[in-house]
Amino acid sequence: KIDHMATLSDKLQKIDKFARPFDDSGTASRGGGMCTIATYTILVFYLLFYVISHSSGSFPTSTEIKTFPQRDSSEEVFLPKMTCVEPNGCWYMPYNIGAVLESGGRKCYYIEQGVSIPEKHLQIFLDSDPVEDFVALWSDQSNFGFSYDVDVVESANLKTKVKTIPGPTSLGMGGFEGPRYLVYKGKSLFSLVRTLGLDTTVNTWTSTVTAEESTPDTQQNLCCSAPEVTDPNTGTVFTSGSKVLKNGGTSRCDSDLNQLKIKPFPTYSLVTVENPLSVMTIWAILGGALGVIDMFAGFFVQRFLAKAAAEGSKVMEMTSVGVK
């Protein structure tokens, strides 16, 4: 008859990784074999726990401060969606870069209330010359001329969850309750937090007023003296009427308009989402976990089970010699 228990005992002794074959070949034990199986079982459960716990929440991130791109940078940065909220419309001149530069350079554009600036006119860069700033004009009956959207990262793991807070399309929209992301007259700095997710990049913008002086610069603001104004969405060119600020020898910039200048903050925060579920990360985690599990299991086996197995082996050897 086959002794199944004896066979199982032999197999457990053979897989005992805590035995000391170089010191004593008799230290392999059934308990050591069972502990060997237990270590890998615990490791599998730990792997499942690690994957499940990290899949349900946000991944870890790292943050660094970077200099805002300049004109010659290969990195393109665009302001958030901006919408005119002034009842009489808004005039603006974008930065002279990208699509603006390719189309012949800066010119004066006009949009109605509730209309957004085309994305191609929102490219921005850091420049020491204030003449290059984004410039806008609107009626001095309103302190605010534009609103802007804000993208907020709510969670970031394998997929980035983003919430967009849209700016109002008119000054009376929403009253004074809730978030109101509006651009005040004068000078404003736009600050950027860029999140590099595993599936997308999110730019979160906020503005800060740095100066309230809003008198139009009639010498450098081309809209004040431009003979024509262009609708950026339809391409329609206006050469007369209320949309053209200069009629004859007078300009509305001298009387009833507010001016806005926008510059980017010199640095921005770059938040990078790390992937704790990548192959290399999991490999490293498993290696560390297995080392800790083996340390405790090995101490237990060597302290108790291997010693007992070695003593039992010596007894068997002595018995075998006596029989002979």
Secondary structure as UniProt FT lines:
FT   HELIX           4..14
FT   TURN            17..18
FT   TURN            21..23
FT   HELIX           25..27
FT   HELIX           30..56
FT   STRAND          61..67
FT   TURN            71..72
FT   STRAND          82..84
FT   TURN            87..88
FT   STRAND          90..93
FT   HELIX           99..102
FT   TURN            103..104
FT   STRAND          109..111
FT   TURN            113..114
FT   HELIX           119..121
FT   HELIX           130..132
FT   STRAND          134..139
FT   TURN            140..141
FT   STRAND          144..148
FT   STRAND          150..156
FT   STRAND          160..165
FT   TURN            171..176
FT   STRAND          182..184
FT   STRAND          186..196
FT   STRAND          201..211
FT   TURN            218..220
FT   HELIX           222..225
FT   STRAND          229..230
FT   TURN            232..234
FT   STRAND          237..238
FT   TURN            242..243
FT   STRAND          246..247
FT   TURN            248..249
FT   STRAND          250..251
FT   HELIX           252..254
FT   STRAND          257..264
FT   STRAND          267..273
FT   TURN            276..277
FT   HELIX           279..300
FT   HELIX           301..305
FT   HELIX           306..323
//
